[in-house]
Amino acid sequence: MKSVVELADELAARRARFVWPVLGACLVVYTGALTALSYGEFVTTKIVGNINIAYVIAVGIICATFLVALAYARWARRYFDPLAEELREALEREGSLEEPVGVGA
């Protein structure tokens, strides 16, 4: 059985393995989008009808944000939640996790 400290460290490490690469990818995408948007002639190029490259970039950024949120929720459910539950149970066994004052009163 792992100690509370080991469980907390493992939970933090799992979170970091997901968050840091995603953060790096997001920074690259956002920086790329801002760089592309700084070129007026390029982003005003029409693709279909009145839809231009700037519009596609903006919608792409919004979609990417939702995809990252969904991926994080799925990852957390699969990898973080079981470990967090194990950590909570370990804290309860040690008596470190008490009911907050005023709850249930």
Sequence and secondary structure as in RCSB ss.txt:
>XXXX:A:sequence
MKSVVELADELAARRARFVWPVLGACLVVYTGALTALSYGEFVTTKIVGNINIAYVIAVGIICATFLVALAYARW
ARRYFDPLAEELREALEREGSLEEPVGVGA
>XXXX:A:secstr
   HHHHHHHHHHHHHHHHHHHHHHHHHHHHHHHHHHT HHHHT EEETTEEHHHHHHHHHHHHHHHHHHHHHHH
IIIIIHHHHHHHHHHHHHHT     TTTT 
